[in-house]
Amino acid sequence: MTDKTMTPEDVVARLHSGMTLGIGGWGSRRKPMALVRALLRSDITDLTVISYGGPDVGLLAAAGRIRKLVAAFATLDSIPLEPHFRAARQRGAFELMEIDEAMFMWGLHAAANRLPFLPVRAGLGSDVMRVNPGLRTVTSPYEDGETLVAVPALRMDAALVHLNRADRLGNGQYLGPDPYFDDLFCEAADRAYLSCERLVDGFAAAAPQTLLVNRHTVTGVVEAPYGAHFTSCVPDYGRDEAFQKLYATTPWPEFAERFLRGDEKSYLSAVETWHEEQT
């Protein structure tokens, strides 16, 4: 049995420029934001990022850390299009592979099962094939002879995910309404780092279906209270809509100067101070 606990800085020390990085969560929901902020405090850049995009993508895009993005969308949920992602994309700051949500999921499945691709119907008859000329089709070898899209495996050097609870061995539990494919991100990556709201000693009383991530897929565990802020981490807390609006409407240099200069404790203190100023 191995204690896999780390700090956010320990995790980032194991990452490097030029790698392919998967980020779990969905839109502005249960994103591993504390780990993303730690990444922003490093000099790591030139990343290929694979994500159901939210503010994780927006922060990294605004900071100029992304070389290529593979995503089905980039949204803040209550704000339909992630504004810092949009600004960076309009500048042509990075390459984009935009695919259907189902294609993205099957790309994760292919990677998790160490397959080169999986055949799917999603994407046929749409502009997905036009805007991604590198995608290929395959013909079923059986009597139906159906043409299908060969979705490439979304393999990753490392993945970052955030769950409600974890133990020191790397087992992770979600308590909200949706797993957001975080287990697939961990299985599709060579290494996976799990942050959580709270470390626990075990899951003896847990409903088995909530035990999403297995320790054999996890390299390191970080206890990070409010580690998904400003995204939601239901039922521990909802999305900080007021702060998200501030993020979406503040020029990047100003936002980074006020909220991203120090460590995670400094970030949470700055957020608390901002909220106090509003009242």
VMD Tcl script that draws the C-alpha trace (Angstrom):
set ca {
  {0.00 0.00 0.00}
  {1.39 3.39 -1.03}
  {0.66 6.88 0.23}
  {0.33 8.94 -2.98}
  {-0.37 12.33 -1.41}
  {1.28 15.32 -3.06}
  {1.03 19.09 -3.20}
  {-0.04 20.95 -6.35}
  {3.60 21.95 -6.79}
  {4.68 18.30 -6.61}
  {2.28 17.50 -9.44}
  {3.48 20.33 -11.65}
  {7.10 19.31 -11.05}
  {6.25 16.05 -12.83}
  {4.83 17.81 -15.89}
  {6.81 19.36 -18.72}
  {6.50 21.59 -21.75}
  {5.33 19.96 -24.97}
  {3.32 17.21 -23.30}
  {-0.26 16.13 -24.01}
  {-2.37 16.97 -20.97}
  {-5.93 15.83 -20.31}
  {-8.13 17.86 -17.96}
  {-11.28 16.31 -16.51}
  {-14.59 17.87 -15.55}
  {-17.10 19.36 -17.95}
  {-17.46 23.00 -18.93}
  {-17.54 24.95 -15.70}
  {-18.18 21.90 -13.52}
  {-15.74 20.11 -11.24}
  {-12.59 21.25 -13.00}
  {-9.22 20.64 -11.27}
  {-8.68 24.39 -11.02}
  {-6.14 24.32 -8.17}
  {-3.91 22.13 -10.32}
  {-4.46 24.36 -13.35}
  {-3.53 27.41 -11.28}
  {-0.38 25.63 -10.08}
  {0.44 24.90 -13.72}
  {0.03 28.60 -14.52}
  {2.60 29.43 -11.82}
  {5.17 27.32 -13.68}
  {6.92 28.02 -16.98}
  {5.38 24.96 -18.68}
  {4.07 25.75 -22.16}
  {3.54 24.32 -25.67}
  {0.83 21.97 -24.39}
  {-1.61 19.82 -26.28}
  {-4.71 20.02 -24.09}
  {-7.57 17.50 -24.25}
  {-10.67 18.71 -22.43}
  {-14.42 19.11 -22.37}
  {-13.40 22.72 -22.17}
  {-14.21 25.27 -19.50}
  {-12.19 27.90 -17.66}
  {-9.27 25.47 -17.55}
  {-8.94 25.99 -21.29}
  {-9.63 29.72 -20.98}
  {-6.91 30.28 -18.37}
  {-4.29 28.27 -20.24}
  {-5.21 29.89 -23.57}
  {-5.07 33.41 -22.14}
  {-1.65 32.65 -20.65}
  {-0.35 31.38 -23.99}
  {0.34 27.84 -22.78}
  {-1.61 25.89 -25.42}
  {-0.14 24.75 -28.74}
  {-3.08 22.53 -29.70}
  {-6.52 22.03 -28.17}
  {-8.70 18.94 -28.65}
  {-12.19 19.75 -27.42}
  {-15.89 19.31 -28.08}
  {-16.61 22.82 -26.75}
  {-15.27 25.53 -24.44}
  {-18.01 26.92 -22.23}
  {-18.67 28.43 -18.82}
  {-22.17 26.89 -18.87}
  {-24.08 29.96 -17.65}
  {-21.89 31.95 -20.08}
  {-22.19 29.95 -23.31}
  {-18.77 30.60 -24.87}
  {-15.58 30.80 -22.81}
  {-14.42 34.38 -23.56}
  {-10.68 33.96 -23.04}
  {-10.71 30.84 -25.22}
  {-12.59 32.78 -27.89}
  {-10.14 35.68 -27.81}
  {-7.13 33.37 -28.11}
  {-8.72 31.36 -30.88}
  {-9.62 34.51 -32.82}
  {-5.97 35.52 -32.60}
  {-5.00 32.16 -34.04}
  {-3.00 31.47 -30.90}
  {-3.31 27.68 -31.11}
  {-4.40 24.80 -33.32}
  {-7.90 23.43 -32.66}
  {-9.30 19.95 -33.21}
  {-13.02 20.37 -32.56}
  {-15.01 17.15 -32.52}
  {-18.45 15.95 -31.52}
  {-19.03 15.19 -27.81}
  {-19.67 11.51 -28.55}
  {-16.56 11.29 -30.74}
  {-14.57 12.78 -27.86}
  {-15.95 10.16 -25.46}
  {-15.08 7.29 -27.81}
  {-11.61 8.75 -28.28}
  {-11.20 8.46 -24.51}
  {-12.52 4.90 -24.58}
  {-10.08 3.98 -27.34}
  {-7.17 5.41 -25.38}
  {-8.29 3.77 -22.13}
  {-8.39 0.40 -23.92}
  {-5.06 1.04 -25.73}
  {-6.74 0.86 -29.14}
  {-5.63 3.10 -32.03}
  {-9.21 4.16 -32.79}
  {-12.85 3.19 -32.38}
  {-15.46 3.27 -35.17}
  {-18.52 5.48 -34.55}
  {-21.41 6.98 -36.49}
  {-21.12 10.37 -34.77}
  {-19.71 13.00 -37.12}
  {-21.02 11.51 -40.35}
  {-22.95 14.01 -42.43}
  {-21.63 16.96 -40.41}
  {-18.91 19.57 -40.79}
  {-16.77 17.68 -38.28}
  {-15.20 15.80 -41.17}
  {-14.66 18.99 -43.16}
  {-12.97 20.96 -40.37}
  {-10.86 17.96 -39.36}
  {-9.44 16.70 -42.67}
  {-7.15 14.34 -40.78}
  {-10.09 12.19 -39.67}
  {-10.53 8.93 -41.56}
  {-13.42 6.57 -42.22}
  {-13.41 2.78 -42.13}
  {-15.71 0.21 -43.74}
  {-17.28 -2.49 -41.63}
  {-15.77 -5.90 -42.54}
  {-19.15 -7.56 -42.03}
  {-22.11 -7.94 -44.37}
  {-23.52 -4.50 -43.62}
  {-20.46 -2.80 -45.15}
  {-21.26 0.38 -43.24}
  {-18.96 3.39 -43.41}
  {-17.97 4.69 -39.98}
  {-15.72 7.41 -38.58}
  {-12.46 6.08 -37.13}
  {-12.10 8.26 -34.04}
  {-8.42 8.32 -33.01}
  {-7.47 7.43 -29.46}
  {-7.03 10.49 -27.23}
  {-3.87 9.31 -25.50}
  {-2.34 11.60 -22.88}
  {0.98 11.92 -21.13}
  {-0.85 13.06 -17.99}
  {-4.36 13.82 -16.80}
  {-5.66 16.15 -14.08}
  {-9.05 15.50 -12.44}
  {-10.92 16.71 -9.35}
  {-13.32 14.68 -7.21}
  {-15.19 15.22 -3.96}
  {-13.32 12.66 -1.86}
  {-10.18 10.54 -2.19}
  {-8.00 8.38 -0.01}
  {-4.22 8.43 0.19}
  {-3.95 5.40 -2.07}
  {-5.56 7.16 -5.04}
  {-9.15 5.91 -4.93}
  {-11.59 8.71 -5.77}
  {-15.29 9.28 -5.09}
  {-17.72 11.69 -6.71}
  {-20.81 12.79 -4.79}
  {-22.56 14.89 -7.42}
  {-24.92 13.96 -10.24}
  {-22.38 13.19 -12.97}
  {-18.97 11.48 -13.28}
  {-17.96 13.67 -16.28}
  {-15.75 10.87 -17.71}
  {-13.00 11.53 -15.15}
  {-12.35 7.80 -14.86}
  {-11.70 7.62 -18.61}
  {-9.27 10.54 -18.43}
  {-7.29 8.68 -15.77}
  {-7.34 5.42 -17.74}
  {-6.37 7.15 -21.01}
  {-3.27 8.81 -19.52}
  {0.18 7.48 -18.74}
  {-0.06 9.29 -15.38}
  {-3.06 10.76 -13.59}
  {-3.21 13.28 -10.75}
  {-6.33 13.50 -8.62}
  {-7.19 16.52 -6.49}
  {-10.05 16.31 -4.02}
  {-12.03 18.41 -1.60}
  {-11.13 16.17 1.30}
  {-8.95 13.17 2.00}
  {-10.70 10.33 3.83}
  {-9.42 7.19 5.52}
  {-11.55 4.81 3.47}
  {-14.85 4.18 1.72}
  {-16.38 1.38 3.79}
  {-19.80 3.07 3.88}
  {-19.72 4.45 0.34}
  {-22.18 3.43 -2.36}
  {-20.04 1.41 -4.81}
  {-21.28 3.33 -7.85}
  {-19.80 6.56 -6.46}
  {-16.27 5.12 -6.38}
  {-15.30 6.46 -9.78}
  {-11.50 6.38 -9.90}
  {-9.42 3.34 -8.99}
  {-6.03 3.71 -7.37}
  {-4.27 1.69 -10.07}
  {-4.82 4.58 -12.53}
  {-3.68 7.36 -10.15}
  {-0.10 8.56 -9.71}
  {-0.70 11.27 -7.11}
  {-3.43 12.68 -4.84}
  {-3.77 16.30 -3.71}
  {-6.09 17.50 -0.96}
  {-7.34 20.85 -2.27}
  {-10.38 22.34 -0.50}
  {-12.25 24.55 -2.98}
  {-9.90 23.10 -5.56}
  {-12.55 23.33 -8.29}
  {-13.36 27.01 -7.61}
  {-14.83 28.91 -9.39}
  {-16.46 25.93 -11.11}
  {-18.99 23.81 -9.25}
  {-18.21 20.79 -7.12}
  {-21.68 19.62 -6.11}
  {-22.70 18.91 -3.37}
  {-19.73 20.57 -1.64}
  {-20.42 23.90 -3.37}
  {-22.00 25.34 -6.46}
  {-20.44 27.47 -9.15}
  {-19.33 30.91 -7.96}
  {-21.37 32.76 -10.56}
  {-20.38 36.24 -9.40}
  {-16.69 35.46 -9.56}
  {-17.08 33.65 -12.87}
  {-18.68 36.78 -14.31}
  {-15.73 38.80 -13.02}
  {-13.33 36.36 -14.70}
  {-15.24 36.51 -17.97}
  {-15.39 40.32 -18.13}
  {-11.94 41.27 -16.77}
  {-8.98 41.76 -19.12}
  {-6.57 38.87 -18.68}
  {-3.55 40.86 -17.38}
  {-5.70 42.50 -14.71}
  {-7.27 39.21 -13.60}
  {-3.92 37.41 -13.51}
  {-2.27 40.22 -11.55}
  {-4.89 40.19 -8.82}
  {-5.69 36.50 -8.50}
  {-2.88 34.37 -9.91}
  {0.35 35.86 -8.57}
  {0.70 33.80 -5.41}
  {0.04 30.23 -4.29}
  {-3.36 28.57 -3.86}
  {-3.81 30.01 -0.38}
  {-3.20 33.48 -1.81}
  {-5.76 32.84 -4.54}
  {-8.48 31.81 -2.09}
  {-7.68 34.82 0.11}
  {-7.92 37.17 -2.88}
  {-11.28 35.66 -3.84}
  {-12.57 36.10 -0.27}
  {-11.40 39.71 -0.23}
  {-13.12 40.39 -3.56}
  {-16.41 38.96 -2.27}
  {-16.16 41.10 0.86}
  {-15.69 44.16 -1.32}
  {-18.92 43.39 -3.13}
  {-20.93 43.53 0.10}
}
mol new
graphics top color blue
foreach p $ca { graphics top sphere $p radius 0.5 }
foreach p [lrange $ca 0 end-1] q [lrange $ca 1 end] { graphics top cylinder $p $q radius 0.2 }
display resetview
